[in-house]
Each structure stands twice: as C-alpha cells, then as structure tokens.
Amino acid sequence: MSSKSRAVKSALEADERIVIVNVLENNYFPGKYSYFSHTYDYFVAPKSPIYEAEKLQALMVSLVADIKPTQQDEFRQGSASMSYGKLYFDEEIGRLQSQSSIVLTLTDQDFILGAKGHTDGKKFIENKTDEPLLRRVWVRLYPNITLAARALEDMNEYSIDNALLRRHSKGM
C-alpha cells in the first residue's frame, strides 16, 4: 500500500472507538476495467452504537483527521430515512504508459489518389498514452456493527428507513 491508503488503514486500526467490520479489496490489474485500478472499501461501526446523524458525521470526519478526503458524503437525517456518510481518499499509484504504431494500407487506387497523409497508399499512425493509475479508499461508517454487516450484503448500504433505525436503537 502507498502512503495515503496505509495512513487510512493505520488510523482506522488505531481508533478504539470503532470496529472494522470488513475490508473489501478489488485489484483490477493487469487490465484496467474500472476508473480505479485498485480499491479498498472499509465498513466500520462505532463500538457503542450511535443513531443520530450529527454524531455519526462528527465521528466520521474525525476517523482519519490527518488526511483530507478527496470528497465525502455527509450523514443526512430526512423525514423518512437517514443517509449514511462516507469518506473517499484517492491517490495515484503508478502510471499507464503505452505506445503503438499502426500502418494503414490502402489498396483502392482511386481512393489512394485523394487520401491525405498517405504516401504510396500507406499512412503511419503513432499512438501514445500516459495516464495515472488510481486507487480509491472508501470509509463507510454505520450506526452499529449489525448494520455494517448488513450493508456488506447490500442491505441498507446507503441509507436506512427511520422506522428500522428506531428498532435498532431500541435493541430490536
């Protein structure tokens, strides 16, 4: 892991207020099938459940206080549901550089006469790419360990109905 992802991991592992329920890692090497070549997705929850959006927001932004997130989704309490917050940390982990040569050969004599950029019916095309390989680290905070585990199963991953949240807060 490079420095930013290592720092996020260290901060989460050292924080005695939370539990890391799971970490999902996706490595898209050697091909690049996603905008991000490598991802970590941390599912965390407070050791003592928290059910208020403002308190969850305050905890979330303090989890990795030494690194400014690339972006964040804030906890929002609505009339019907609470949307969960999430931190995003992006970093460059390398470069993808490639070079290719293409030879375009025309055989139709009538077309060759009007084709621009061709010499004797041939055109040489050079392609070069140089782009960053990126890693994204997500830190997803949930109100309790049970809800974090359920989010791993794609249940209430982004938000939770207020009635279900109240049941959790009362110990179901």
Summary of the structure (lengths in Angstrom):
residues: 172
radius of gyration: 24.6
end to end distance: 39.4
largest distance: 82.4
contacts: 469
relative contact order: 0.22
helix: 26%
strand: 41%
